[in-house]
Structures are given as C-alpha cells and as structure tokens.
Amino acid sequence: MKRNILSIVCLFSILFVSNALAAGDAAVGKTKVMICAGCHGADGNSMVPSFPKLAGLGEKYITEQLRQIKSGEREIMEMMGILNLSSDQDLQDMAAYYDSQKRSIAGAKEIELIGISDPQQAIDYGENVYRGGNMKTGVAACTGCHSPSGNGNGPAGYPGLGGQHATYIEKQLLAYRRGERMSGNNATIMQGVAANLSDKEITAVANYISGLN
C-alpha cells in the first residue's frame, strides 16, 4: 500500500515538473524576441497600426499563434521563416515575455460612421456592439470572451484586446468574415461572430476596443 502511494506521489511529481518545465520563462524570452522588435516593439507595443501589440495579449494565446505561424497553418507573409529555428520552448518563452509586458492603449479616434457624424455617438455605437452585440442579426457580445475591460481570458486562450490598434482589429475581423483566417481552435467561433457583422459595426467596435483598458 505504501509502495502504491509512493508511486502515485512520484507520478504526480513527474507530471508537475514536466508542466513546470513546459511553461514559458519571461526572463529568458526577453532575449529571444529581439528579432521581433522591429515590427512589434521591444516590449510588444507596436507603434505601427498594421502590426499588432503583443504585450499582455495572453501567454496561451500567443503560444498557440506562434505555433500556427511556425507550422504554416497561419500564414503571415512578414513572418515567413522567422520562427523556423525556434523550438517549442522558445515559442513559450517568447509568449511568456510578451504577456508579462503592459499593453499600451492605442486610444479610440474621432471617426464618422454612416448615419453617425458625431464622434462620441460613433464611440457609443461601438461600445453597444462590444457589450451587447446585435440580437437582430445574431452577433454575440464581445465581452463574453474578451471581458468587459478587454483583458480577455488567459486560461481559455481568449486574447486581451483592449488598447489594440483599431486598424489591426478591423483587418482581422474582416479576415474572419471572409473566411480567410481559419487557423486555431477559436477560428470557428470568430468566423461565426464576424459573419453577421456589418462594415459599420466592424469599424465602430474596432475603434472602441482600441480605447479600452
């Protein structure tokens, strides 16, 4: 009996150590993301709207995206070949580093939408989509996965979007709606959400999210 208990304890210890070793190391990751700084910033806060902010995006989510990019499942021209020599541990370390950084806020802009010329009303419209979706067209609220504050759900692999560049968010929503972005476990969910979003709603919600913090 004692031998069986000891075996079970040893097994759990091995599993625990394996999981601990598999986790990303942010300090080590800092040295591995230098090649990424040109597009994503040294701390994961890209200054270029077409390149996403990676800071505070979520370790699980970033790891999954890096794996998909490396394997070619998710095609991004600017990143082709960059991760070819990176091990899976490298990817986890890079993800851990970026997730440990504080995401800067891009900030919502004064925009005009079709039928809405007042900038504040345009932001309010985007907030309504983010928090309430659109029951008439079957669009789910974004808060269910990405949280009311836009910080996402790390354990579930839902990214933190608050403060992200509106240009980038809009591009991804359009890609989901067109069926061009298909990689990852959550692609089907996002395709379903984006399928019923109008251009006006996409522009408005992307702008609103860029100001969330």
Residue pairs with C-beta under 8 A, 6 or more apart in sequence:
22 89
22 92
23 92
23 96
24 59
24 63
24 89
24 92
24 93
24 94
24 95
24 96
24 97
24 99
25 92
25 93
25 96
26 93
26 96
26 97
26 99
26 100
27 97
28 93
28 97
29 92
29 93
29 94
29 95
29 96
29 97
29 98
30 97
32 86
32 90
32 93
32 94
32 97
33 40
33 44
33 94
33 97
33 98
35 82
36 54
36 82
36 94
39 46
39 48
39 51
39 78
40 46
40 51
40 52
40 53
40 54
40 98
41 47
41 53
41 55
43 55
43 101
43 102
44 53
44 54
44 55
44 56
44 57
44 97
44 98
44 101
44 103
45 53
45 55
45 101
45 103
45 104
46 52
46 53
46 54
46 165
49 106
49 165
49 166
49 167
49 168
50 165
50 167
50 168
50 171
51 78
51 165
51 168
52 164
52 165
52 168
53 103
53 104
53 106
53 163
53 164
53 165
53 168
54 62
54 98
54 101
55 98
55 99
55 101
55 102
55 103
55 104
56 98
56 99
56 101
56 102
56 103
56 151
56 160
57 98
57 99
57 103
57 152
57 159
57 160
58 99
58 152
58 153
58 154
58 157
58 158
58 159
58 160
59 92
59 95
59 96
59 98
59 99
59 154
60 95
60 154
60 155
60 156
60 157
61 152
61 154
61 157
61 158
61 159
62 94
62 95
62 98
62 99
62 159
63 91
63 92
63 95
64 157
64 184
64 185
65 74
65 184
66 83
66 86
66 91
66 94
66 95
67 73
67 88
67 91
68 74
68 183
68 184
69 76
69 79
69 83
70 83
70 84
70 86
70 91
73 183
73 184
74 181
74 183
74 184
83 91
86 94
99 154
103 160
103 162
103 163
103 164
104 163
105 162
105 163
105 210
105 211
105 212
105 213
106 163
106 164
106 165
106 166
106 210
106 211
107 163
107 210
107 211
108 123
108 126
108 166
108 207
108 208
108 210
108 211
109 166
109 207
109 210
110 119
110 122
111 119
111 122
111 203
111 204
111 207
112 119
112 122
113 122
113 125
113 200
113 203
113 204
114 200
115 200
116 122
116 125
122 204
122 207
123 204
123 207
123 208
123 211
125 204
126 204
126 205
126 206
126 207
126 208
126 209
127 208
129 139
129 142
129 197
129 201
129 204
129 205
129 208
130 141
130 142
130 143
130 205
130 208
130 209
130 212
131 141
131 142
131 143
131 148
132 141
133 139
133 140
133 141
133 142
134 196
134 197
134 201
137 196
137 197
137 198
138 196
139 193
139 196
139 197
139 201
140 193
142 161
142 193
142 205
142 209
145 152
145 153
145 156
145 158
145 186
145 189
146 152
146 153
146 158
146 159
146 160
146 161
146 162
147 153
147 160
149 162
149 212
149 213
150 160
150 161
150 162
150 163
150 209
150 212
150 213
151 160
151 162
152 158
152 159
152 160
152 161
154 160
157 185
157 186
158 186
161 169
161 209
161 212
162 209
162 212
162 213
163 210
163 211
163 212
163 213
164 209
164 210
165 210
166 206
166 207
166 209
166 210
167 206
169 205
169 206
169 209
169 210
170 202
170 203
170 206
172 181
173 194
173 197
173 202
173 205
173 206
174 194
174 202
175 181
176 187
176 190
176 191
176 193
176 194
176 195
177 191
177 194
177 195
177 197
177 202
179 191
181 187
181 190
181 191
182 191
194 202
197 205
